């Protein structure tokens, strides 16, 4: 968004009000739907498609989803639902940042809303993991919940890509916009569903993986009135005090190169920072593709002064480089203003709606002992433990795509998510309490290759 005279946090009530108003100039353009007159309240642009199938495999050849968005999030061999007819709405809300280039719009705050022909009265709302865009969850969440009869809505969070930190005036503004855009879309999608189906959704769930799991927690802490419940999958953790995202990654950036060189003590240094024994086959891919980029992006968003005029840090700077190098980043030693910026976007555990958390014990982007375990303690410590179920998925890792890299090590979590979602619905609709929080063991059987099966029983 353009420079603001007030923080995005102060704009939340205004934009939620805007979402309740009729859209100005947001009529459905180029609509193939005869007689279709849907509007998305607050939207600046809208394109409507009536489709024989709203699932990913059918949308991809039509350009109505994007493989870059969802690539690597699902294990090969996963069978997704198909043949779900309905309406897809693509558009965007007013915004002046342009990190999202999809559809040639070069406009942020893009969204997608899917309305299945056979609706069960529910709605699921999601943000994308990491720096991805609105189609990131199409295989792992949209396909799954559409098949159950839910409407689905997803946002790009208002900024995307590795330079999202350029959006906003002060540290934390880009992340604060994430929360705003999820809430805004939730209100708008409820109104769209009510208009289309003739009745409002009877239940609304927030769902998300990684950064979007963090968003689920935030929504249930700050905007619980919008939701019936939520499910977060390997959600990242931001808190003022350690551990948090900015304390997890630099130790791995320091220790892994020494581990790769087989230096004494390097493996033990990794283990000491929460990277579990048995997950070593995953470390190289995370070092090359995830740890460094995530650290630099989030650190630049929350602590831009650390590297001075440099934006986004120096990729893979060697240990010992010193000030300005993210490998040597020491959150504890940073000024109070940095900790204040992190606190602004921090979680508290004070959820006010039922929440199911899933995290893999082999998550080596967000080590479970530094993230999921900590958030569970925050929820319990805030007196909300009765609203939370926490399932530690043995050998699950951050995204199921890593099962293809190490099929004898990584346990896919897609079916765990599907089962947990069903449990959340039963919990909130029929009062059937899910199983108590526990560690979900590996299945006893194996395929002939020794690969871990795709199934899951909580």
DRENPA-547715 format. One record per residue (C-alpha): residue number from 1; x negated, y negated, z negated; residue in one letter. Coordinates in steps of 0.5 Angstrom, whole numbers, plus 500, padded with zeros to 3 digits. Layout:
# residues N
(node NUM (X Y Z) "A")
...
***
This chain:
# residues 458
(node 1 (500 500 500) "X")
(node 2 (498 493 501) "X")
(node 3 (495 489 495) "X")
(node 4 (500 488 489) "X")
(node 5 (501 483 484) "X")
(node 6 (504 488 479) "X")
(node 7 (502 495 478) "X")
(node 8 (505 501 482) "X")
(node 9 (508 504 475) "X")
(node 10 (512 497 474) "X")
(node 11 (515 498 481) "X")
(node 12 (518 505 480) "X")
(node 13 (525 503 477) "X")
(node 14 (525 498 483) "X")
(node 15 (524 503 488) "X")
(node 16 (528 508 485) "X")
(node 17 (534 503 485) "X")
(node 18 (532 502 493) "X")
(node 19 (533 509 494) "X")
(node 20 (540 509 492) "X")
(node 21 (542 503 497) "X")
(node 22 (544 505 504) "X")
(node 23 (538 505 509) "X")
(node 24 (537 499 513) "X")
(node 25 (535 500 520) "X")
(node 26 (534 508 519) "X")
(node 27 (539 511 523) "X")
(node 28 (537 518 526) "X")
(node 29 (533 517 532) "X")
(node 30 (533 521 538) "X")
(node 31 (537 526 535) "X")
(node 32 (539 533 538) "X")
(node 33 (545 534 533) "X")
(node 34 (551 532 537) "X")
(node 35 (555 527 532) "X")
(node 36 (550 528 527) "X")
(node 37 (550 521 522) "X")
(node 38 (545 523 516) "X")
(node 39 (541 517 513) "X")
(node 40 (536 518 508) "X")
(node 41 (537 512 503) "X")
(node 42 (531 507 503) "X")
(node 43 (528 510 509) "X")
(node 44 (525 506 514) "X")
(node 45 (525 511 520) "X")
(node 46 (528 517 521) "X")
(node 47 (528 523 526) "X")
(node 48 (533 528 526) "X")
(node 49 (533 536 529) "X")
(node 50 (538 541 529) "X")
(node 51 (535 548 529) "X")
(node 52 (536 555 529) "X")
(node 53 (530 556 525) "X")
(node 54 (527 552 519) "X")
(node 55 (521 556 517) "X")
(node 56 (514 555 519) "X")
(node 57 (513 560 525) "X")
(node 58 (519 557 529) "X")
(node 59 (517 550 527) "X")
(node 60 (510 550 529) "X")
(node 61 (511 551 537) "X")
(node 62 (516 545 536) "X")
(node 63 (511 540 533) "X")
(node 64 (515 540 527) "X")
(node 65 (510 542 522) "X")
(node 66 (502 542 522) "X")
(node 67 (498 548 521) "X")
(node 68 (492 543 519) "X")
(node 69 (497 541 513) "X")
(node 70 (498 549 511) "X")
(node 71 (492 552 513) "X")
(node 72 (488 557 508) "X")
(node 73 (494 556 503) "X")
(node 74 (496 563 504) "X")
(node 75 (493 570 505) "X")
(node 76 (493 574 511) "X")
(node 77 (498 579 511) "X")
(node 78 (503 575 507) "X")
(node 79 (510 576 511) "X")
(node 80 (515 570 510) "X")
(node 81 (522 569 511) "X")
(node 82 (525 567 518) "X")
(node 83 (531 565 522) "X")
(node 84 (534 560 517) "X")
(node 85 (538 555 521) "X")
(node 86 (539 548 519) "X")
(node 87 (537 541 520) "X")
(node 88 (530 538 519) "X")
(node 89 (529 530 517) "X")
(node 90 (523 527 519) "X")
(node 91 (521 520 517) "X")
(node 92 (518 515 512) "X")
(node 93 (519 510 507) "X")
(node 94 (517 503 507) "X")
(node 95 (509 502 506) "X")
(node 96 (503 499 509) "X")
(node 97 (498 504 508) "X")
(node 98 (496 508 514) "X")
(node 99 (492 514 512) "X")
(node 100 (498 519 515) "X")
(node 101 (497 520 523) "X")
(node 102 (502 525 524) "X")
(node 103 (507 524 529) "X")
(node 104 (503 518 532) "X")
(node 105 (506 514 526) "X")
(node 106 (500 512 523) "X")
(node 107 (504 510 517) "X")
(node 108 (504 513 510) "X")
(node 109 (510 515 505) "X")
(node 110 (512 520 510) "X")
(node 111 (517 526 508) "X")
(node 112 (521 532 511) "X")
(node 113 (528 534 508) "X")
(node 114 (530 541 510) "X")
(node 115 (538 542 510) "X")
(node 116 (540 550 511) "X")
(node 117 (546 552 514) "X")
(node 118 (548 556 508) "X")
(node 119 (546 552 502) "X")
(node 120 (547 555 495) "X")
(node 121 (547 548 492) "X")
(node 122 (540 547 490) "X")
(node 123 (534 543 492) "X")
(node 124 (527 544 491) "X")
(node 125 (522 537 492) "X")
(node 126 (515 538 493) "X")
(node 127 (508 534 494) "X")
(node 128 (502 537 497) "X")
(node 129 (496 539 494) "X")
(node 130 (489 536 495) "X")
(node 131 (489 530 500) "X")
(node 132 (494 534 505) "X")
(node 133 (500 532 508) "X")
(node 134 (508 533 507) "X")
(node 135 (508 540 511) "X")
(node 136 (502 543 507) "X")
(node 137 (508 547 503) "X")
(node 138 (511 550 509) "X")
(node 139 (509 557 508) "X")
(node 140 (508 557 501) "X")
(node 141 (514 554 498) "X")
(node 142 (519 551 504) "X")
(node 143 (520 558 507) "X")
(node 144 (521 561 500) "X")
(node 145 (526 557 498) "X")
(node 146 (530 556 504) "X")
(node 147 (531 563 504) "X")
(node 148 (534 563 498) "X")
(node 149 (539 558 500) "X")
(node 150 (536 551 497) "X")
(node 151 (535 545 501) "X")
(node 152 (528 543 501) "X")
(node 153 (524 536 501) "X")
(node 154 (517 534 501) "X")
(node 155 (513 528 501) "X")
(node 156 (506 526 503) "X")
(node 157 (505 522 496) "X")
(node 158 (504 516 499) "X")
(node 159 (497 516 501) "X")
(node 160 (493 522 504) "X")
(node 161 (486 524 506) "X")
(node 162 (479 523 503) "X")
(node 163 (479 516 503) "X")
(node 164 (486 515 499) "X")
(node 165 (482 511 494) "X")
(node 166 (483 505 499) "X")
(node 167 (490 505 497) "X")
(node 168 (492 500 492) "X")
(node 169 (489 494 488) "X")
(node 170 (486 498 482) "X")
(node 171 (483 504 479) "X")
(node 172 (489 509 479) "X")
(node 173 (494 506 484) "X")
(node 174 (493 511 489) "X")
(node 175 (495 517 484) "X")
(node 176 (500 512 481) "X")
(node 177 (504 512 488) "X")
(node 178 (504 519 488) "X")
(node 179 (509 520 482) "X")
(node 180 (513 514 485) "X")
(node 181 (514 517 492) "X")
(node 182 (516 524 489) "X")
(node 183 (521 521 485) "X")
(node 184 (523 516 490) "X")
(node 185 (524 522 495) "X")
(node 186 (528 526 490) "X")
(node 187 (533 521 489) "X")
(node 188 (534 520 496) "X")
(node 189 (534 528 498) "X")
(node 190 (540 529 493) "X")
(node 191 (544 523 496) "X")
(node 192 (542 526 503) "X")
(node 193 (545 533 501) "X")
(node 194 (551 530 497) "X")
(node 195 (553 527 504) "X")
(node 196 (551 533 508) "X")
(node 197 (554 538 504) "X")
(node 198 (560 534 501) "X")
(node 199 (557 535 494) "X")
(node 200 (551 533 490) "X")
(node 201 (546 539 488) "X")
(node 202 (548 542 482) "X")
(node 203 (540 543 480) "X")
(node 204 (534 540 482) "X")
(node 205 (527 543 482) "X")
(node 206 (520 540 482) "X")
(node 207 (515 545 485) "X")
(node 208 (507 544 487) "X")
(node 209 (500 547 488) "X")
(node 210 (494 544 485) "X")
(node 211 (495 536 485) "X")
(node 212 (502 537 486) "X")
(node 213 (502 542 480) "X")
(node 214 (500 536 476) "X")
(node 215 (505 532 480) "X")
(node 216 (511 537 477) "X")
(node 217 (508 536 470) "X")
(node 218 (508 529 471) "X")
(node 219 (515 528 473) "X")
(node 220 (518 533 468) "X")
(node 221 (514 528 463) "X")
(node 222 (516 522 466) "X")
(node 223 (523 523 470) "X")
(node 224 (526 529 467) "X")
(node 225 (533 526 468) "X")
(node 226 (532 527 476) "X")
(node 227 (530 535 475) "X")
(node 228 (533 541 472) "X")
(node 229 (526 544 471) "X")
(node 230 (519 545 475) "X")
(node 231 (514 550 477) "X")
(node 232 (507 549 477) "X")
(node 233 (502 553 481) "X")
(node 234 (494 552 479) "X")
(node 235 (496 545 477) "X")
(node 236 (490 540 476) "X")
(node 237 (489 536 469) "X")
(node 238 (487 529 468) "X")
(node 239 (487 527 461) "X")
(node 240 (483 521 457) "X")
(node 241 (479 526 453) "X")
(node 242 (475 532 456) "X")
(node 243 (476 537 459) "X")
(node 244 (479 534 465) "X")
(node 245 (478 534 473) "X")
(node 246 (472 529 472) "X")
(node 247 (468 533 467) "X")
(node 248 (469 540 470) "X")
(node 249 (466 539 477) "X")
(node 250 (459 536 476) "X")
(node 251 (456 541 472) "X")
(node 252 (458 546 478) "X")
(node 253 (455 541 483) "X")
(node 254 (449 542 478) "X")
(node 255 (448 549 477) "X")
(node 256 (450 552 483) "X")
(node 257 (444 550 488) "X")
(node 258 (440 553 482) "X")
(node 259 (444 560 482) "X")
(node 260 (444 560 490) "X")
(node 261 (436 560 489) "X")
(node 262 (437 565 484) "X")
(node 263 (434 561 478) "X")
(node 264 (434 564 471) "X")
(node 265 (440 561 467) "X")
(node 266 (444 558 473) "X")
(node 267 (449 563 472) "X")
(node 268 (450 563 465) "X")
(node 269 (450 555 466) "X")
(node 270 (456 556 471) "X")
(node 271 (460 561 466) "X")
(node 272 (459 556 460) "X")
(node 273 (463 551 464) "X")
(node 274 (469 556 465) "X")
(node 275 (467 559 472) "X")
(node 276 (468 566 470) "X")
(node 277 (464 572 471) "X")
(node 278 (467 576 477) "X")
(node 279 (468 570 481) "X")
(node 280 (461 569 484) "X")
(node 281 (463 571 491) "X")
(node 282 (468 565 491) "X")
(node 283 (463 560 489) "X")
(node 284 (459 558 495) "X")
(node 285 (465 557 499) "X")
(node 286 (468 552 494) "X")
(node 287 (461 549 493) "X")
(node 288 (461 547 501) "X")
(node 289 (468 546 502) "X")
(node 290 (471 543 495) "X")
(node 291 (467 541 489) "X")
(node 292 (463 536 492) "X")
(node 293 (469 533 496) "X")
(node 294 (474 533 490) "X")
(node 295 (469 530 485) "X")
(node 296 (468 524 490) "X")
(node 297 (475 523 492) "X")
(node 298 (478 523 485) "X")
(node 299 (472 519 482) "X")
(node 300 (472 514 487) "X")
(node 301 (479 513 485) "X")
(node 302 (478 512 478) "X")
(node 303 (471 510 477) "X")
(node 304 (469 506 483) "X")
(node 305 (464 502 480) "X")
(node 306 (460 508 479) "X")
(node 307 (457 508 486) "X")
(node 308 (457 500 487) "X")
(node 309 (458 498 494) "X")
(node 310 (458 505 496) "X")
(node 311 (465 508 497) "X")
(node 312 (466 515 496) "X")
(node 313 (460 517 494) "X")
(node 314 (454 521 497) "X")
(node 315 (455 528 499) "X")
(node 316 (451 533 496) "X")
(node 317 (446 529 493) "X")
(node 318 (441 533 489) "X")
(node 319 (441 534 481) "X")
(node 320 (437 529 478) "X")
(node 321 (438 523 483) "X")
(node 322 (441 519 477) "X")
(node 323 (446 513 477) "X")
(node 324 (451 513 483) "X")
(node 325 (450 521 484) "X")
(node 326 (457 525 483) "X")
(node 327 (452 531 482) "X")
(node 328 (450 527 475) "X")
(node 329 (456 524 474) "X")
(node 330 (457 524 466) "X")
(node 331 (464 522 464) "X")
(node 332 (463 521 457) "X")
(node 333 (458 516 458) "X")
(node 334 (462 512 462) "X")
(node 335 (465 505 460) "X")
(node 336 (472 505 456) "X")
(node 337 (475 502 462) "X")
(node 338 (474 508 466) "X")
(node 339 (477 512 460) "X")
(node 340 (483 507 460) "X")
(node 341 (484 508 468) "X")
(node 342 (484 516 467) "X")
(node 343 (489 515 461) "X")
(node 344 (493 511 466) "X")
(node 345 (494 517 470) "X")
(node 346 (494 523 464) "X")
(node 347 (498 528 462) "X")
(node 348 (501 529 455) "X")
(node 349 (505 535 455) "X")
(node 350 (511 532 453) "X")
(node 351 (516 535 458) "X")
(node 352 (523 535 457) "X")
(node 353 (525 540 462) "X")
(node 354 (524 547 463) "X")
(node 355 (517 549 466) "X")
(node 356 (513 555 468) "X")
(node 357 (506 554 470) "X")
(node 358 (502 560 474) "X")
(node 359 (494 559 474) "X")
(node 360 (489 564 476) "X")
(node 361 (484 567 472) "X")
(node 362 (479 566 478) "X")
(node 363 (481 559 479) "X")
(node 364 (474 556 481) "X")
(node 365 (476 549 483) "X")
(node 366 (480 548 476) "X")
(node 367 (477 553 471) "X")
(node 368 (483 556 467) "X")
(node 369 (480 555 461) "X")
(node 370 (479 547 462) "X")
(node 371 (486 546 465) "X")
(node 372 (492 551 465) "X")
(node 373 (490 553 458) "X")
(node 374 (489 546 456) "X")
(node 375 (495 544 458) "X")
(node 376 (499 549 455) "X")
(node 377 (496 547 448) "X")
(node 378 (498 540 450) "X")
(node 379 (505 542 451) "X")
(node 380 (505 546 445) "X")
(node 381 (502 541 441) "X")
(node 382 (507 536 443) "X")
(node 383 (513 541 440) "X")
(node 384 (515 543 447) "X")
(node 385 (513 550 447) "X")
(node 386 (520 553 448) "X")
(node 387 (521 549 454) "X")
(node 388 (514 552 457) "X")
(node 389 (512 559 460) "X")
(node 390 (505 560 462) "X")
(node 391 (503 566 466) "X")
(node 392 (495 567 467) "X")
(node 393 (495 571 473) "X")
(node 394 (489 576 473) "X")
(node 395 (484 575 479) "X")
(node 396 (488 569 482) "X")
(node 397 (484 564 485) "X")
(node 398 (486 557 487) "X")
(node 399 (489 558 494) "X")
(node 400 (491 565 497) "X")
(node 401 (487 564 503) "X")
(node 402 (481 566 499) "X")
(node 403 (484 573 498) "X")
(node 404 (481 574 506) "X")
(node 405 (474 572 503) "X")
(node 406 (474 577 498) "X")
(node 407 (480 582 498) "X")
(node 408 (477 586 493) "X")
(node 409 (476 580 488) "X")
(node 410 (482 576 489) "X")
(node 411 (489 577 487) "X")
(node 412 (494 573 492) "X")
(node 413 (499 569 488) "X")
(node 414 (505 568 493) "X")
(node 415 (509 573 490) "X")
(node 416 (508 571 483) "X")
(node 417 (510 564 485) "X")
(node 418 (516 567 488) "X")
(node 419 (518 571 482) "X")
(node 420 (517 566 477) "X")
(node 421 (521 561 481) "X")
(node 422 (527 566 481) "X")
(node 423 (526 567 473) "X")
(node 424 (526 559 473) "X")
(node 425 (533 559 476) "X")
(node 426 (536 564 472) "X")
(node 427 (533 561 466) "X")
(node 428 (536 554 468) "X")
(node 429 (542 556 471) "X")
(node 430 (544 563 466) "X")
(node 431 (540 562 460) "X")
(node 432 (536 568 461) "X")
(node 433 (529 567 458) "X")
(node 434 (523 569 462) "X")
(node 435 (518 573 459) "X")
(node 436 (514 570 454) "X")
(node 437 (507 567 456) "X")
(node 438 (502 572 457) "X")
(node 439 (496 574 462) "X")
(node 440 (499 578 468) "X")
(node 441 (494 584 469) "X")
(node 442 (492 587 476) "X")
(node 443 (496 592 479) "X")
(node 444 (494 599 478) "X")
(node 445 (494 601 485) "X")
(node 446 (489 599 491) "X")
(node 447 (490 600 498) "X")
(node 448 (485 604 502) "X")
(node 449 (480 599 503) "X")
(node 450 (480 597 495) "X")
(node 451 (483 590 497) "X")
(node 452 (488 588 491) "X")
(node 453 (495 588 494) "X")
(node 454 (500 582 495) "X")
(node 455 (505 584 490) "X")
(node 456 (506 581 483) "X")
(node 457 (510 583 477) "X")
(node 458 (510 578 471) "X")
***
